[in-house]
Amino acid sequence: MDQREAVAFRRALGKRIRVLRVVRELTQDELAQSAGVTRNQVSAFERAAQRLDVVALVRLAAALDVSVPELLDASAPHQ
């Protein structure tokens, strides 16, 4: 994966996190608290301004009630 593909992937993942959060009617604060990260991190993840580490990825998936593969799959329907 080259740099351009990596940026596109992070943007798609950030959009997926935001859509799932909104569909579940969660604020960034609520998602952050549930996932054990800060609101600033949630915001940065959604904007693709910060890379997710594996721990944050797993925690966000759990907080959004999806599996990690589902969270990573931008083509999956928004549940």
N, C-alpha and C positions, 0 to 999 in steps of 0.2 A: 504494500500500500504506500503510495507516494504521499507527499505532504498535502497536496490538493485533495486527494481522496480522504485523508485523515480529517481534514477540516470539514469536508462535506459530511462525513460520518458523524462527527461531533455535533454539527448543526442539526442533522436529522435526529440524533438522539436527544438533544436539547428540546427540540420541538415535540418529540414524543413524550418526554417527561412533562412538559407544560400541558399538552393536550390531556394526558391521563390525569394530571392534577386538577385541571379545570373540570373535566367530566365527573370527577369524584367530588367536586365542589370543595376542594381544599385550598386554603391560602398557602402562600410560600412558607409562612410561619408554621402553619399546622403540619405541612409535609416535613419541614425541617425538624420539628420536634419529634414527629413520629419516626423519622429516619435517623435521628441522632446526629444531624449535621446542622450547620447554621443557615439562617435565612439567606445570608449573603452567598453561601455556597449554592443553595438551590437556584438563586437568581443567576449566578455565574454558570452553573451547569446548563440552565435553560437557554442562556445566551451563547453557549459554547465558548465562553471566556475562560473556563477552567476545565481541565481534564478530570474525569472521574477516576478515582482509584477503585480497586476491586471491592474494598470494604464499603465505600459509599454506594457503588453500583448495586451491591447485594442489599444494602439497607433501603435504598430508594425503591428497588423492585418490591421488597416486602411491604414497605409502607404504601405502595400503590396497588398492592394485591395482585401482582403479576410475577411470573417467573423471570429470571434474568434473560433467558433467550427471547421471551416475549417483549421485554423492554428493549432489547437490542434490535428487534425486528421492526424496522420503520414501516414495513409494508403490512404489518398486522393490523386488523381492525381495532379501533379504539373502543375498549370495553367500558 
